[in-house]
């Protein structure tokens, strides 16, 4: 289940925030509580990015399939002449 805030995040926003979360985790110096909170936020952001990427892939696949169908129909119509 996604929150309204996560739904409002664009891919670039989620990616940039995820990069910042990773940077902070790698830098260290945070308490265990802070590290866990950052990790959990990073997991949420990664899911948001994955949903965006999956959606983009589905749109590309649909467009490519439509293009292939159009080409096949045109070739078929050309064969009937």
Phi and psi restraints in degrees (value plus and minus 20) as a CYANA .aco file:
   2 UNK   PHI    -124.9   -84.9
   2 UNK   PSI     129.3   169.3
   3 UNK   PHI    -105.7   -65.7
   3 UNK   PSI     146.0   186.0
   4 UNK   PHI     -81.3   -41.3
   4 UNK   PSI     -57.4   -17.4
   5 UNK   PHI     -84.3   -44.3
   5 UNK   PSI     -64.8   -24.8
   6 UNK   PHI     -83.1   -43.1
   6 UNK   PSI     -59.6   -19.6
   7 UNK   PHI     -84.8   -44.8
   7 UNK   PSI     -51.2   -11.2
   8 UNK   PHI     -99.0   -59.0
   8 UNK   PSI     -38.0     2.0
   9 UNK   PHI     -91.7   -51.7
   9 UNK   PSI     109.4   149.4
  10 UNK   PHI     -99.8   -59.8
  10 UNK   PSI     149.0   189.0
  11 UNK   PHI     -78.7   -38.7
  11 UNK   PSI     -69.2   -29.2
  12 UNK   PHI     -82.7   -42.7
  12 UNK   PSI     -59.2   -19.2
  13 UNK   PHI     -83.4   -43.4
  13 UNK   PSI     -67.3   -27.3
  14 UNK   PHI     -83.8   -43.8
  14 UNK   PSI     -62.8   -22.8
  15 UNK   PHI     -82.1   -42.1
  15 UNK   PSI     -66.1   -26.1
  16 UNK   PHI     -83.6   -43.6
  16 UNK   PSI     -61.1   -21.1
  17 UNK   PHI     -86.8   -46.8
  17 UNK   PSI     -58.1   -18.1
  18 UNK   PHI     -82.6   -42.6
  18 UNK   PSI     -61.5   -21.5
  19 UNK   PHI     -79.4   -39.4
  19 UNK   PSI     -62.7   -22.7
  20 UNK   PHI     -85.3   -45.3
  20 UNK   PSI     -60.4   -20.4
  21 UNK   PHI     -81.4   -41.4
  21 UNK   PSI     -66.4   -26.4
  22 UNK   PHI     -82.3   -42.3
  22 UNK   PSI     -62.8   -22.8
  23 UNK   PHI     -79.1   -39.1
  23 UNK   PSI     -64.1   -24.1
  24 UNK   PHI     -86.5   -46.5
  24 UNK   PSI     -59.2   -19.2
  25 UNK   PHI     -85.7   -45.7
  25 UNK   PSI     -62.6   -22.6
  26 UNK   PHI     -87.7   -47.7
  26 UNK   PSI     -51.6   -11.6
  27 UNK   PHI     -89.5   -49.5
  27 UNK   PSI     -46.5    -6.5
  28 UNK   PHI      53.0    93.0
  28 UNK   PSI    -184.5  -144.5
  29 UNK   PHI      59.1    99.1
  29 UNK   PSI     -10.8    29.2
  30 UNK   PHI    -125.5   -85.5
  30 UNK   PSI     137.2   177.2
  31 UNK   PHI     -92.3   -52.3
  31 UNK   PSI     147.8   187.8
  32 UNK   PHI     -79.4   -39.4
  32 UNK   PSI     -63.5   -23.5
  33 UNK   PHI     -79.2   -39.2
  33 UNK   PSI     -66.7   -26.7
  34 UNK   PHI     -84.1   -44.1
  34 UNK   PSI     -61.7   -21.7
  35 UNK   PHI     -82.0   -42.0
  35 UNK   PSI     -63.4   -23.4
  36 UNK   PHI     -83.9   -43.9
  36 UNK   PSI     -60.9   -20.9
  37 UNK   PHI     -84.6   -44.6
  37 UNK   PSI     -61.6   -21.6
  38 UNK   PHI     -83.9   -43.9
  38 UNK   PSI     -63.6   -23.6
  39 UNK   PHI     -79.3   -39.3
  39 UNK   PSI     -67.1   -27.1
  40 UNK   PHI     -82.4   -42.4
  40 UNK   PSI     -61.6   -21.6
  41 UNK   PHI     -83.9   -43.9
  41 UNK   PSI     -60.5   -20.5
  42 UNK   PHI     -81.0   -41.0
  42 UNK   PSI     -60.4   -20.4
  43 UNK   PHI     -83.3   -43.3
  43 UNK   PSI     -62.5   -22.5
  44 UNK   PHI     -82.3   -42.3
  44 UNK   PSI     -64.8   -24.8
  45 UNK   PHI     -85.3   -45.3
  45 UNK   PSI     -58.5   -18.5
  46 UNK   PHI     -82.3   -42.3
  46 UNK   PSI     -58.4   -18.4
  47 UNK   PHI     -85.8   -45.8
  47 UNK   PSI     -60.2   -20.2
  48 UNK   PHI     -81.4   -41.4
  48 UNK   PSI     -66.2   -26.2
  49 UNK   PHI     -81.6   -41.6
  49 UNK   PSI     -62.9   -22.9
  50 UNK   PHI     -82.4   -42.4
  50 UNK   PSI     -61.5   -21.5
  51 UNK   PHI     -81.9   -41.9
  51 UNK   PSI     -62.9   -22.9
  52 UNK   PHI     -81.6   -41.6
  52 UNK   PSI     -65.6   -25.6
  53 UNK   PHI     -86.7   -46.7
  53 UNK   PSI     -59.9   -19.9
  54 UNK   PHI     -83.0   -43.0
  54 UNK   PSI     -60.6   -20.6
  55 UNK   PHI     -84.8   -44.8
  55 UNK   PSI     -61.1   -21.1
  56 UNK   PHI     -84.5   -44.5
  56 UNK   PSI     -61.3   -21.3
  57 UNK   PHI     -82.9   -42.9
  57 UNK   PSI     -61.8   -21.8
  58 UNK   PHI     -83.7   -43.7
  58 UNK   PSI     -60.9   -20.9
  59 UNK   PHI     -85.5   -45.5
  59 UNK   PSI     -61.2   -21.2
  60 UNK   PHI     -84.5   -44.5
  60 UNK   PSI     -65.0   -25.0
  61 UNK   PHI     -80.0   -40.0
  61 UNK   PSI     -62.2   -22.2
  62 UNK   PHI     -85.1   -45.1
  62 UNK   PSI     -61.8   -21.8
  63 UNK   PHI     -86.0   -46.0
  63 UNK   PSI     -61.3   -21.3
  64 UNK   PHI     -86.4   -46.4
  64 UNK   PSI     -58.8   -18.8
  65 UNK   PHI     -86.0   -46.0
  65 UNK   PSI     -60.7   -20.7
  66 UNK   PHI     -84.1   -44.1
  66 UNK   PSI     -61.8   -21.8
  67 UNK   PHI     -83.5   -43.5
  67 UNK   PSI     -62.7   -22.7
  68 UNK   PHI     -84.0   -44.0
  68 UNK   PSI     -59.6   -19.6
  69 UNK   PHI     -84.6   -44.6
  69 UNK   PSI     -61.3   -21.3
  70 UNK   PHI     -83.3   -43.3
  70 UNK   PSI     -65.2   -25.2
  71 UNK   PHI     -82.8   -42.8
  71 UNK   PSI     -61.6   -21.6
  72 UNK   PHI     -84.5   -44.5
  72 UNK   PSI     -59.9   -19.9
  73 UNK   PHI     -86.3   -46.3
  73 UNK   PSI     -59.3   -19.3
  74 UNK   PHI     -87.3   -47.3
  74 UNK   PSI     -60.6   -20.6
  75 UNK   PHI     -84.9   -44.9
  75 UNK   PSI     -60.7   -20.7
  76 UNK   PHI     -84.1   -44.1
  76 UNK   PSI     -61.6   -21.6
  77 UNK   PHI     -86.5   -46.5
  77 UNK   PSI     -54.6   -14.6
  78 UNK   PHI     -89.6   -49.6
  78 UNK   PSI     -52.0   -12.0
  79 UNK   PHI     -91.6   -51.6
  79 UNK   PSI     -46.9    -6.9
  80 UNK   PHI     -98.3   -58.3
  80 UNK   PSI     -36.3     3.7
